[in-house]
Amino acid sequence: MGFGFDQLGLREVSAGCDPANVASARVLTKIGMRPAGYRHNHLQIRGQWRDRLLFAATSTG
Protein backbone atom coordinates (compact mmCIF):
# COMPACT_ATOMS: atom_id res chain seq x y z
CA MET A 1 0.00 0.00 0.00
CA GLY A 2 2.92 2.31 0.68
CA PHE A 3 3.95 2.13 -2.97
CA GLY A 4 0.43 2.98 -4.11
CA PHE A 5 0.10 5.92 -1.77
CA ASP A 6 3.68 7.22 -1.77
CA GLN A 7 4.90 6.52 -5.30
CA LEU A 8 1.70 6.48 -7.34
CA GLY A 9 -0.20 9.13 -5.39
CA LEU A 10 -3.33 6.99 -4.99
CA ARG A 11 -6.03 8.19 -2.61
CA GLU A 12 -7.47 4.74 -1.98
CA VAL A 13 -6.38 1.12 -2.29
CA SER A 14 -9.04 -1.58 -2.36
CA ALA A 15 -9.12 -5.37 -2.21
CA GLY A 16 -11.63 -8.15 -2.03
CA CYS A 17 -11.79 -11.71 -0.79
CA ASP A 18 -14.20 -14.59 -0.49
CA PRO A 19 -16.35 -14.04 2.62
CA ALA A 20 -15.61 -17.61 3.74
CA ASN A 21 -11.85 -16.99 3.63
CA VAL A 22 -11.37 -15.71 7.16
CA ALA A 23 -7.57 -15.81 6.89
CA SER A 24 -7.53 -13.45 3.90
CA ALA A 25 -9.92 -11.05 5.62
CA ARG A 26 -7.65 -11.10 8.68
CA VAL A 27 -4.58 -10.30 6.56
CA LEU A 28 -6.33 -7.36 4.87
CA THR A 29 -7.36 -6.01 8.28
CA LYS A 30 -3.87 -6.54 9.69
CA ILE A 31 -2.26 -4.44 6.92
CA GLY A 32 -4.57 -1.53 7.72
CA MET A 33 -7.56 -2.06 5.46
CA ARG A 34 -11.10 -1.69 6.72
CA PRO A 35 -14.29 -3.41 5.64
CA ALA A 36 -15.87 -1.38 2.84
CA GLY A 37 -18.79 -3.49 1.68
CA TYR A 38 -20.22 -6.79 0.60
CA ARG A 39 -21.08 -7.68 -2.99
CA HIS A 40 -23.56 -10.46 -3.70
CA ASN A 41 -22.92 -12.47 -6.86
CA HIS A 42 -20.04 -10.15 -7.72
CA LEU A 43 -17.94 -12.39 -9.96
CA GLN A 44 -18.09 -15.74 -11.64
CA ILE A 45 -15.51 -18.38 -10.74
CA ARG A 46 -15.59 -21.79 -12.44
CA GLY A 47 -19.18 -21.24 -13.54
CA GLN A 48 -20.49 -20.18 -10.11
CA TRP A 49 -21.38 -16.67 -9.03
CA ARG A 50 -19.53 -15.72 -5.85
CA ASP A 51 -19.92 -13.05 -3.21
CA ARG A 52 -17.01 -10.75 -2.29
CA LEU A 53 -16.08 -9.04 0.95
CA LEU A 54 -14.57 -5.65 0.09
CA PHE A 55 -11.85 -3.79 1.98
CA ALA A 56 -10.28 -0.36 1.48
CA ALA A 57 -7.56 1.88 2.86
CA THR A 58 -7.35 5.61 2.27
CA SER A 59 -4.30 7.84 2.11
CA THR A 60 -3.49 9.82 5.25
CA GLY A 61 -1.65 12.54 3.38
N, CA, C and O atoms as a GROMACS GRO file, in nm:
protein
  244
    1MET      N    1   0.082  -0.118   0.000
    1MET     CA    2   0.000   0.000   0.000
    1MET      C    3   0.087   0.125   0.000
    1MET      O    4   0.051   0.227  -0.059
    2GLY      N    5   0.202   0.117   0.066
    2GLY     CA    6   0.292   0.231   0.068
    2GLY      C    7   0.331   0.275  -0.072
    2GLY      O    8   0.336   0.395  -0.101
    3PHE      N    9   0.359   0.180  -0.159
    3PHE     CA   10   0.395   0.213  -0.297
    3PHE      C   11   0.279   0.285  -0.366
    3PHE      O   12   0.300   0.386  -0.434
    4GLY      N   13   0.160   0.235  -0.349
    4GLY     CA   14   0.043   0.298  -0.411
    4GLY      C   15   0.021   0.439  -0.364
    4GLY      O   16  -0.005   0.530  -0.443
    5PHE      N   17   0.032   0.459  -0.233
    5PHE     CA   18   0.010   0.592  -0.177
    5PHE      C   19   0.129   0.685  -0.203
    5PHE      O   20   0.113   0.798  -0.249
    6ASP      N   21   0.250   0.637  -0.171
    6ASP     CA   22   0.368   0.722  -0.177
    6ASP      C   23   0.421   0.745  -0.318
    6ASP      O   24   0.453   0.858  -0.355
    7GLN      N   25   0.431   0.640  -0.398
    7GLN     CA   26   0.490   0.652  -0.530
    7GLN      C   27   0.388   0.685  -0.640
    7GLN      O   28   0.417   0.762  -0.731
    8LEU      N   29   0.270   0.627  -0.629
    8LEU     CA   30   0.170   0.649  -0.734
    8LEU      C   31   0.071   0.760  -0.702
    8LEU      O   32  -0.004   0.804  -0.789
    9GLY      N   33   0.070   0.804  -0.577
    9GLY     CA   34  -0.020   0.913  -0.539
    9GLY      C   35  -0.166   0.873  -0.531
    9GLY      O   36  -0.254   0.957  -0.544
   10LEU      N   37  -0.194   0.744  -0.508
   10LEU     CA   38  -0.333   0.699  -0.499
   10LEU      C   39  -0.398   0.754  -0.372
   10LEU      O   40  -0.331   0.775  -0.271
   11ARG      N   41  -0.527   0.775  -0.378
   11ARG     CA   42  -0.603   0.819  -0.261
   11ARG      C   43  -0.665   0.701  -0.186
   11ARG      O   44  -0.693   0.710  -0.066
   12GLU      N   45  -0.686   0.591  -0.259
   12GLU     CA   46  -0.747   0.474  -0.198
   12GLU      C   47  -0.692   0.348  -0.263
   12GLU      O   48  -0.667   0.344  -0.384
   13VAL      N   49  -0.675   0.244  -0.182
   13VAL     CA   50  -0.638   0.112  -0.229
   13VAL      C   51  -0.748   0.018  -0.183
   13VAL      O   52  -0.790   0.024  -0.067
   14SER      N   53  -0.795  -0.068  -0.273
   14SER     CA   54  -0.904  -0.158  -0.236
   14SER      C   55  -0.867  -0.303  -0.268
   14SER      O   56  -0.780  -0.329  -0.351
   15ALA      N   57  -0.935  -0.394  -0.200
   15ALA     CA   58  -0.912  -0.537  -0.221
   15ALA      C   59  -1.040  -0.611  -0.187
   15ALA      O   60  -1.128  -0.559  -0.119
   16GLY      N   61  -1.048  -0.732  -0.234
   16GLY     CA   62  -1.163  -0.815  -0.203
   16GLY      C   63  -1.121  -0.958  -0.177
   16GLY      O   64  -1.015  -1.002  -0.222
   17CYS      N   65  -1.205  -1.030  -0.104
   17CYS     CA   66  -1.179  -1.171  -0.079
   17CYS      C   67  -1.311  -1.245  -0.064
   17CYS      O   68  -1.417  -1.184  -0.047
   18ASP      N   69  -1.302  -1.375  -0.071
   18ASP     CA   70  -1.420  -1.459  -0.049
   18ASP      C   71  -1.462  -1.444   0.097
   18ASP      O   72  -1.378  -1.453   0.186
   19PRO      N   73  -1.590  -1.421   0.124
   19PRO     CA   74  -1.635  -1.404   0.262
   19PRO      C   75  -1.604  -1.524   0.352
   19PRO      O   76  -1.590  -1.508   0.473
   20ALA      N   77  -1.592  -1.642   0.295
   20ALA     CA   78  -1.561  -1.761   0.374
   20ALA      C   79  -1.412  -1.773   0.406
   20ALA      O   80  -1.374  -1.855   0.489
   21ASN      N   81  -1.329  -1.692   0.342
   21ASN     CA   82  -1.185  -1.699   0.363
   21ASN      C   83  -1.146  -1.604   0.476
   21ASN      O   84  -1.102  -1.491   0.454
   22VAL      N   85  -1.162  -1.652   0.597
   22VAL     CA   86  -1.137  -1.572   0.716
   22VAL      C   87  -0.991  -1.529   0.724
   22VAL      O   88  -0.962  -1.418   0.769
   23ALA      N   89  -0.900  -1.615   0.683
   23ALA     CA   90  -0.757  -1.581   0.689
   23ALA      C   91  -0.724  -1.462   0.600
   23ALA      O   92  -0.649  -1.374   0.641
   24SER      N   93  -0.778  -1.459   0.480
   24SER     CA   94  -0.753  -1.345   0.390
   24SER      C   95  -0.811  -1.217   0.447
   24SER      O   96  -0.747  -1.112   0.442
   25ALA      N   97  -0.930  -1.224   0.501
   25ALA     CA   98  -0.991  -1.104   0.562
   25ALA      C   99  -0.906  -1.055   0.678
   25ALA      O  100  -0.891  -0.934   0.697
   26ARG      N  101  -0.850  -1.147   0.754
   26ARG     CA  102  -0.765  -1.110   0.868
   26ARG      C  103  -0.638  -1.041   0.820
   26ARG      O  104  -0.594  -0.943   0.880
   27VAL      N  105  -0.579  -1.092   0.712
   27VAL     CA  106  -0.458  -1.030   0.657
   27VAL      C  107  -0.488  -0.888   0.609
   27VAL      O  108  -0.412  -0.795   0.638
   28LEU      N  109  -0.598  -0.870   0.537
   28LEU     CA  110  -0.633  -0.736   0.487
   28LEU      C  111  -0.655  -0.638   0.603
   28LEU      O  112  -0.617  -0.522   0.594
   29THR      N  113  -0.716  -0.686   0.710
   29THR     CA  114  -0.736  -0.601   0.828
   29THR      C  115  -0.602  -0.570   0.894
   29THR      O  116  -0.577  -0.457   0.936
   30LYS      N  117  -0.516  -0.671   0.903
   30LYS     CA  118  -0.387  -0.654   0.969
   30LYS      C  119  -0.298  -0.552   0.898
   30LYS      O  120  -0.219  -0.483   0.963
   31ILE      N  121  -0.309  -0.541   0.765
   31ILE     CA  122  -0.226  -0.444   0.692
   31ILE      C  123  -0.289  -0.304   0.688
   31ILE      O  124  -0.237  -0.215   0.622
   32GLY      N  125  -0.400  -0.287   0.759
   32GLY     CA  126  -0.457  -0.153   0.772
   32GLY      C  127  -0.581  -0.125   0.690
   32GLY      O  128  -0.629  -0.012   0.686
   33MET      N  129  -0.634  -0.226   0.625
   33MET     CA  130  -0.756  -0.206   0.546
   33MET      C  131  -0.878  -0.224   0.635
   33MET      O  132  -0.874  -0.296   0.735
   34ARG      N  133  -0.985  -0.159   0.596
   34ARG     CA  134  -1.110  -0.169   0.672
   34ARG      C  135  -1.221  -0.222   0.583
   34ARG      O  136  -1.220  -0.200   0.462
   35PRO      N  137  -1.316  -0.293   0.644
   35PRO     CA  138  -1.429  -0.342   0.564
   35PRO      C  139  -1.498  -0.227   0.492
   35PRO      O  140  -1.525  -0.122   0.552
   36ALA      N  141  -1.528  -0.245   0.364
   36ALA     CA  142  -1.587  -0.138   0.284
   36ALA      C  143  -1.718  -0.180   0.217
   36ALA      O  144  -1.784  -0.097   0.154
   37GLY      N  145  -1.754  -0.307   0.229
   37GLY     CA  146  -1.879  -0.349   0.168
   37GLY      C  147  -1.883  -0.497   0.142
   37GLY      O  148  -1.788  -0.571   0.166
   38TYR      N  149  -1.997  -0.538   0.092
   38TYR     CA  150  -2.022  -0.679   0.060
   38TYR      C  151  -2.095  -0.683  -0.072
   38TYR      O  152  -2.199  -0.618  -0.086
   39ARG      N  153  -2.045  -0.758  -0.168
   39ARG     CA  154  -2.109  -0.768  -0.299
   39ARG      C  155  -2.164  -0.908  -0.317
   39ARG      O  156  -2.090  -1.006  -0.308
   40HIS      N  157  -2.293  -0.918  -0.343
   40HIS     CA  158  -2.356  -1.046  -0.370
   40HIS      C  159  -2.341  -1.078  -0.518
   40HIS      O  160  -2.361  -0.992  -0.604
   41ASN      N  161  -2.307  -1.202  -0.547
   41ASN     CA  162  -2.292  -1.247  -0.686
   41ASN      C  163  -2.205  -1.152  -0.768
   41ASN      O  164  -2.242  -1.111  -0.878
   42HIS      N  165  -2.090  -1.118  -0.714
   42HIS     CA  166  -2.004  -1.015  -0.772
   42HIS      C  167  -1.921  -1.065  -0.890
   42HIS      O  168  -1.900  -0.991  -0.986
   43LEU      N  169  -1.873  -1.189  -0.884
   43LEU     CA  170  -1.794  -1.239  -0.996
   43LEU      C  171  -1.816  -1.389  -1.012
   43LEU      O  172  -1.856  -1.459  -0.920
   44GLN      N  173  -1.787  -1.434  -1.132
   44GLN     CA  174  -1.809  -1.574  -1.164
   44GLN      C  175  -1.676  -1.648  -1.162
   44GLN      O  176  -1.581  -1.609  -1.230
   45ILE      N  177  -1.671  -1.755  -1.083
   45ILE     CA  178  -1.551  -1.838  -1.074
   45ILE      C  179  -1.592  -1.982  -1.102
   45ILE      O  180  -1.677  -2.038  -1.033
   46ARG      N  181  -1.530  -2.041  -1.204
   46ARG     CA  182  -1.559  -2.179  -1.244
   46ARG      C  183  -1.709  -2.203  -1.260
   46ARG      O  184  -1.761  -2.306  -1.218
   47GLY      N  185  -1.776  -2.108  -1.323
   47GLY     CA  186  -1.918  -2.124  -1.354
   47GLY      C  187  -2.014  -2.093  -1.240
   47GLY      O  188  -2.135  -2.107  -1.257
   48GLN      N  189  -1.963  -2.052  -1.125
   48GLN     CA  190  -2.049  -2.018  -1.012
   48GLN      C  191  -2.032  -1.872  -0.974
   48GLN      O  192  -1.920  -1.820  -0.968
   49TRP      N  193  -2.144  -1.806  -0.949
   49TRP     CA  194  -2.138  -1.667  -0.903
   49TRP      C  195  -2.100  -1.665  -0.756
   49TRP      O  196  -2.156  -1.740  -0.676
   50ARG      N  197  -2.006  -1.579  -0.721
   50ARG     CA  198  -1.953  -1.572  -0.585
   50ARG      C  199  -1.968  -1.434  -0.526
   50ARG      O  200  -1.962  -1.333  -0.596
   51ASP      N  201  -1.988  -1.430  -0.395
   51ASP     CA  202  -1.992  -1.305  -0.320
   51ASP      C  203  -1.849  -1.259  -0.294
   51ASP      O  204  -1.756  -1.339  -0.298
   52ARG      N  205  -1.832  -1.130  -0.265
   52ARG     CA  206  -1.701  -1.075  -0.229
   52ARG      C  207  -1.716  -0.985  -0.108
   52ARG      O  208  -1.812  -0.909  -0.097
   53LEU      N  209  -1.620  -0.994  -0.018
   53LEU     CA  210  -1.608  -0.904   0.095
   53LEU      C  211  -1.505  -0.800   0.054
   53LEU      O  212  -1.392  -0.834   0.019
   54LEU      N  213  -1.543  -0.672   0.057
   54LEU     CA  214  -1.457  -0.565   0.009
   54LEU      C  215  -1.389  -0.492   0.124
   54LEU      O  216  -1.449  -0.472   0.230
   55PHE      N  217  -1.264  -0.453   0.101
   55PHE     CA  218  -1.186  -0.379   0.198
   55PHE      C  219  -1.124  -0.258   0.128
   55PHE      O  220  -1.105  -0.259   0.007
   56ALA      N  221  -1.093  -0.154   0.205
   56ALA     CA  222  -1.028  -0.036   0.148
   56ALA      C  223  -0.941   0.033   0.252
   56ALA      O  224  -0.964   0.023   0.373
   57ALA      N  225  -0.841   0.104   0.202
   57ALA     CA  226  -0.756   0.188   0.286
   57ALA      C  227  -0.742   0.320   0.214
   57ALA      O  228  -0.726   0.324   0.092
   58THR      N  229  -0.747   0.428   0.288
   58THR     CA  230  -0.735   0.561   0.227
   58THR      C  231  -0.604   0.627   0.271
   58THR      O  232  -0.551   0.599   0.378
   59SER      N  233  -0.554   0.714   0.185
   59SER     CA  234  -0.430   0.784   0.211
   59SER      C  235  -0.447   0.880   0.329
   59SER      O  236  -0.552   0.943   0.344
   60THR      N  237  -0.345   0.890   0.411
   60THR     CA  238  -0.349   0.982   0.525
   60THR      C  239  -0.292   1.118   0.489
   60THR      O  240  -0.303   1.212   0.568
   61GLY      N  241  -0.232   1.129   0.372
   61GLY     CA  242  -0.165   1.254   0.338
   61GLY      C  243  -0.218   1.324   0.224
   61GLY      O  244  -0.168   1.430   0.188
   0.00000   0.00000   0.00000
